[in-house]
Amino acid sequence: MDEGMAEAPVRPTVLQTSGMLVAIIVGMVAYATLCSLAGVTMLHGGFIFLFYWAGIRAAASADFLPSLVGALGGTGLAYLVVTLPEQMGATGYAIIGVGVLACIFMMIRGHVPLLINNAFMLYLTVFTIAGAVTPNDFWQIPVSLLIAAGLAAILMAVGKILAARAASPQAVSQ
């Protein structure tokens, strides 16, 4: 094989994939139920986090906290982008313009990567799309995001425990 070519990733077996799918379904039902209990009807804040962290960041535990903090920060700035111009007119637009440019500058420079990162920019972009969310409903985005992140953290911990048990010598002998 050519040294410059990467090896294809190992795919999970059909049984492993089925197990993952069952865990995903259970997680989605739990997520929707918890959101409903919290009065959250806009579930996409949490689903975007799960897609970003699990799909794009490959569920890397080192990326969990920066993904969460960045998503919350991006949501906060998106709220200001949506509300400040309405409340302050041209001054609000100026404040937001400077704020967004400062965040872009910091991201390019690599400053405050725990907060200013791709998750931050994703949430800033998505939740400033006209009609994506109203100012009165913005509270639902961080709540759904925190519920999804909490469930993801629990599933990640359970997965690590199960993997450790499966890899232990006692599990092989039983």
C-alpha positions, -999 to 999 in steps of 0.1 A, spaced: 0 0 0 12 35 -8 26 53 22 6 84 14 -27 65 14 -47 62 46 -62 28 55 -100 25 54 -116 27 88 -128 -5 103 -166 -7 100 -186 -21 129 -203 -54 124 -240 -56 116 -246 -67 152 -226 -38 166 -243 -13 142 -277 -27 153 -268 -22 190 -257 14 182 -290 20 165 -309 8 194 -289 31 217 -296 60 194 -333 53 194 -334 50 232 -314 83 234 -337 101 210 -368 90 229 -353 100 262 -342 134 246 -376 141 232 -393 131 265 -370 153 287 -374 182 263 -412 178 265 -410 177 303 -390 209 302 -415 226 279 -391 226 250 -407 222 216 -377 232 195 -355 201 195 -331 212 168 -307 229 192 -298 195 207 -299 176 175 -274 200 159 -251 195 188 -253 157 185 -248 158 148 -218 182 152 -201 164 181 -209 128 172 -208 131 134 -183 157 126 -161 155 157 -164 117 157 -177 117 193 -141 124 205 -143 130 243 -117 157 241 -140 176 217 -171 173 239 -166 203 262 -153 227 235 -183 217 213 -207 223 242 -192 256 253 -189 268 217 -225 259 209 -237 278 240 -216 308 232 -227 308 196 -263 307 207 -258 336 230 -243 357 203 -270 347 179 -296 359 204 -278 393 205 -276 394 167 -314 389 166 -324 411 194 -300 441 197 -307 457 164 -344 455 171 -339 471 206 -312 496 197 -315 503 160 -282 513 143 -263 512 175 -273 476 180 -261 468 144 -228 484 152 -223 465 184 -232 432 168 -209 440 138 -180 446 160 -188 416 182 -190 392 153 -159 405 137 -140 402 170 -152 366 173 -140 358 137 -107 375 145 -103 354 177 -111 322 158 -86 329 131 -60 337 157 -69 306 178 -78 327 209 -102 312 234 -106 279 215 -128 265 243 -154 291 234 -147 305 199 -146 274 177 -165 258 148 -194 249 171 -197 285 181 -198 296 145 -222 268 135 -247 279 162 -242 316 154 -249 309 117 -279 286 121 -297 306 147 -294 339 129 -311 326 99 -343 346 95 -372 327 110 -351 299 126 -361 310 160 -380 339 175 -365 360 204 -392 347 227 -382 311 219 -344 315 221 -344 300 257 -353 267 242 -320 264 222 -296 262 252 -321 241 272 -324 215 244 -286 217 239 -279 210 275 -304 181 276 -288 165 245 -253 170 259 -262 155 292 -277 124 275 -247 122 252 -223 123 282 -243 95 299 -243 74 268 -206 80 263 -199 70 299 -220 38 296 -203 30 264 -168 33 280 -179 11 309 -193 -16 285 -162 -14 264 -140 -18 294 -160 -48 306 -158 -64 272 -121 -59 271 -114 -72 306 -100 -107 310 -129 -117 333 -154 -109 305 -136 -133 282 -137 -162 307 -173 -158 316 
